[in-house]
Amino acid sequence: MTLAPRTERHTLRDVRLHDGTVLPTLALACTTLGAADGEPVLLLHGSQGSAASWLTPAWAGRMFGPGQPLDAARHHLILPDALGSGQSAKPSDGLGPAFPAYTYGDMVAVLHRLLTQVLGIRHLRAVIGYSMGGMHTWLLAGQHPGWMDIAVPMAASPVPMGGRNWLLRRMLCESIRRDPAWQGGRYTTQPPALAWASTFFALASNGGEQALRAQAPDVAAADALLAQRLAAPFAGDANDHLWQWEAARDYDPTPGLDRIRARVLAITSADDERNPPALDLVAPAIARIPHARHLVVPPGAGTSGHASLMDARFCADALDILLREAPRLA
């Protein structure tokens, strides 16, 4: 048994994407930790993230330790880097704008193939996903209903991509593409619009209303906060960002909702800017799924809007109960 994270890159061959493109090889990275013979739990990160998103004091420090809900001594924790992210294949590896324009459907398909055909995972105790990973969790639960006992989509709506979420993604991407320095994706230095547009997107769709108000209670403080964010080092790649944000264009889990067999715990935060609770998008889906419920984290000290649920203190107790009580389907 090894409790230390271990990352490996795996190669899939002859990968067919949604548009008929066939990739002779496709590299996907995956980090694992915990007991190799423990109950497998899949954790799926958000956009611009990687396996490292889960290895923080705010999450791993509250979830993976002795006696905690996902105690690594009892669980086999599987943390893949999604297609287009982290150490998995992405435009910045060399193909640039020639990299295939993948979709969420492609990402979920190659993920399922990696786990079943390469890692030999026949059944999962749970799938837990945040934001993009939450949307992938909705898709996996509907497309492979007997593959998991528990599905926990966090900060993700079970409806087709649209509304402000998509509009802001398109604005982010168009801002980058319209920067002359982007050069059709064949830039040698990162276009300045990447950092500006990403900062704008983050302020518009993440961070929490109360948290931002506390950080920027007046014009001077707000200007200082913005200057600080714009001056911060930005390590992203423009094409990687474009491909990741636009991959959501085909997201629609609704056809699979009635097929879900897993115990579902949908977790959202009441101050989530990207998935506003006023839209009431989760309740109709929950009503279609046997053994499903919705947990809403109220805004308060320490919440940060869309990002709140990457702090496990807001969901650890609910996850602990679910992991202990949910029946096994296989």
Rosetta blueprint (number, residue, H / E / L):
1 M L
2 T E
3 L E
4 A E
5 P E
6 R E
7 T E
8 E E
9 R E
10 H E
11 T E
12 L E
13 R E
14 D E
15 V E
16 R E
17 L L
18 H L
19 D L
20 G L
21 T L
22 V E
23 L E
24 P E
25 T E
26 L E
27 A E
28 L E
29 A E
30 C E
31 T E
32 T E
33 L E
34 G E
35 A L
36 A L
37 D L
38 G L
39 E E
40 P E
41 V E
42 L E
43 L E
44 L E
45 H L
46 G L
47 S L
48 Q L
49 G L
50 S L
51 A H
52 A H
53 S H
54 W H
55 L L
56 T L
57 P L
58 A L
59 W L
60 A H
61 G H
62 R H
63 M H
64 F L
65 G L
66 P L
67 G L
68 Q L
69 P L
70 L L
71 D L
72 A L
73 A L
74 R L
75 H E
76 H E
77 L E
78 I E
79 L E
80 P E
81 D L
82 A L
83 L L
84 G L
85 S L
86 G L
87 Q L
88 S L
89 A L
90 K L
91 P H
92 S H
93 D H
94 G L
95 L L
96 G H
97 P H
98 A H
99 F L
100 P L
101 A L
102 Y L
103 T L
104 Y H
105 G H
106 D H
107 M H
108 V H
109 A H
110 V H
111 L H
112 H H
113 R H
114 L H
115 L H
116 T H
117 Q H
118 V H
119 L L
120 G L
121 I L
122 R L
123 H L
124 L E
125 R E
126 A E
127 V E
128 I E
129 G E
130 Y E
131 S L
132 M H
133 G H
134 G H
135 M H
136 H H
137 T H
138 W H
139 L H
140 L H
141 A H
142 G H
143 Q H
144 H L
145 P L
146 G L
147 W L
148 M E
149 D E
150 I E
151 A E
152 V E
153 P E
154 M E
155 A L
156 A L
157 S L
158 P L
159 V L
160 P L
161 M L
162 G L
163 G H
164 R H
165 N H
166 W H
167 L H
168 L H
169 R H
170 R H
171 M H
172 L H
173 C H
174 E H
175 S H
176 I H
177 R H
178 R L
179 D L
180 P H
181 A H
182 W H
183 Q H
184 G H
185 G H
186 R L
187 Y L
188 T L
189 T L
190 Q L
191 P L
192 P L
193 A H
194 L H
195 A H
196 W H
197 A H
198 S H
199 T H
200 F H
201 F H
202 A H
203 L H
204 A H
205 S H
206 N L
207 G L
208 G L
209 E H
210 Q H
211 A H
212 L H
213 R H
214 A H
215 Q H
216 A L
217 P L
218 D L
219 V H
220 A H
221 A H
222 A H
223 D H
224 A H
225 L H
226 L H
227 A H
228 Q H
229 R H
230 L H
231 A H
232 A L
233 P L
234 F L
235 A L
236 G L
237 D L
238 A H
239 N H
240 D H
241 H H
242 L H
243 W H
244 Q H
245 W H
246 E H
247 A H
248 A H
249 R H
250 D H
251 Y L
252 D L
253 P L
254 T H
255 P H
256 G H
257 L H
258 D H
259 R H
260 I L
261 R L
262 A L
263 R E
264 V E
265 L E
266 A E
267 I E
268 T E
269 S E
270 A L
271 D L
272 D L
273 E L
274 R L
275 N L
276 P L
277 P H
278 A H
279 L H
280 D L
281 L L
282 V H
283 A H
284 P H
285 A H
286 I H
287 A H
288 R H
289 I L
290 P L
291 H L
292 A E
293 R E
294 H E
295 L E
296 V E
297 V E
298 P L
299 P L
300 G L
301 A L
302 G L
303 T L
304 S L
305 G H
306 H H
307 A H
308 S H
309 L H
310 M H
311 D L
312 A H
313 R H
314 F H
315 C L
316 A H
317 D H
318 A H
319 L H
320 D H
321 I H
322 L H
323 L H
324 R H
325 E H
326 A L
327 P L
328 R L
329 L L
330 A L
